[in-house]
Amino acid sequence: MHPVAPSRAALMVSKVKAGHRPAVRTSDRYLAQRGLSERQQTCLAHLARDVSRWLTELAALTLGASGASCSSTSTPS
């Protein structure tokens, strides 16, 4: 169990871990928390959210450049 902390900084995580260095640690890709374990596993929920956002942004850029519009719904006649 982890205590509530005012920061996600590497120093705070190091204090909570009290010298324990796991083989694999799962977290978001927050840079300050890198290197606190032998290997890093990215949280799949964070990764899925980011990929979804990137695809949405790419579609907006691509469709915006061609002048087309994107619509996932159609209106009945």
Buried (B, 14 or more C-beta within 10 A) or exposed (E): EEEEEEEEEBEBBBEEBEEEEEEEBEBEEEEEBEEBBEEBEEEEEBEEEEEEEEEEEEEEEEEEEEEEEEEEEEEEE
